[in-house]
Structure formats: C-alpha cells, structure tokens
Amino acid sequence: MIEIEKLVLEKCIDYSSNLNFISGQITKDGTLLLIESHLQELDFFQRPVPKRNWTIQVIKGKSVETVELKNVPLIPTEVDLFSDGTLLIVQGRCLKDGKDVERNARRYNPNGQLIDAFTLGDGIQDVQIDDNDTIWVSYFDEGIFGNFGWEQPMGSAGLIAYNINGDKMWGRVVME
C-alpha cells in the first residue's frame, strides 16, 4: 500500500462565468470545452427547436478563448474540436418526421461562422473526435432501438464512425 503524505495542487487559471453550464468535454489534447448559455431551463423535446445563442469556452493551458454561436437551431449536448480548430456541436436528440430529419450536428470555425450541418441520429450518448478527424458517436438505447420517429435508427450498431462531413465510415448492425 502506498501512502501519500503530501499532495500539492497548483492553480492554473482563474475562470468564472455569469452564464449557465450546459455541457462540457475534455478533448484529446487536454483542451477543456464548455457549452454555456443564459438559459435557465432547456426542453430537449420542443420542436421546432428555437434558434438560440450559445457560448463555447475553449480553455487550454492558461488561455480562455470564447466562441459565440448565434441563432443556432439546436441544443448542443456534445462539443469537440477538429484538428484544424473548428468546433463540432451535437444535439443528442434528433427528430425524424417522415422524410424530414433534423440536422443535429454543426461545424463552426473559431469565429462562430457555420461551416457545415449534418445528421448524426437520435439517442446520442457521447461524441469524440480522434487524431484523424473521425467523429466517433456512441448511442444509448433509444438511438439503437429507435424512438423519436426513427424506425431504423442511424445508431443501431451502438457505435458509428463518421468523417468530418458527417458521412458514415464505419458501423454495422449487430442486432436484427
């Protein structure tokens, strides 16, 4: 058994916010991403999703950069960074109504300008981007078995890999 006699912690950065914390992620390089908003409550099932502003805090080392996202038609529950510094935000719930499907993933440049929008499906548990900019998406039960209009869910394999543009690269159905 190892006993620790002394633990020294060093404060790296002062950070405080008047905004409400929505979600966060630590990226592969140790950057801390925080999704913040002025909103007190969120309704993840309200449709259509109202366009709202979101603040993404990018905290790396001793620096804090703020990315303001304006008029975003989704509620971001996941966030990560691509190798070029662009942001991916994802809404975990995604409605499919007949042929109409929400685009629940959006890519932004560091200035908050939209680059791309695409669909990653419903019932998203977690999203992570690897060193090759592959988006790995894991799904919870409703994303695997279907709900919210999805009879044949995109996440039926439980884990799917997408490229930077949201095109499926890997994932197979494991249950039929």
Buried (B, 14 or more C-beta within 10 A) or exposed (E): EEEEEEEEEEEEEEEEEEBBEBBBBEBEEEBBBBBBBEBEEBEEEEEEBEEBEBBBBBBBEEEBEEBEBEEBBBBBBBBBBBEEEBBBBBBBBBBBEEEEBBBBBBBBEBEBEEBBBBBBBBBBBBBBBEEEBBBBBBBBEBBBBBBBBBEEBBBBBBBBBBEBEBEBEEBEEEEE
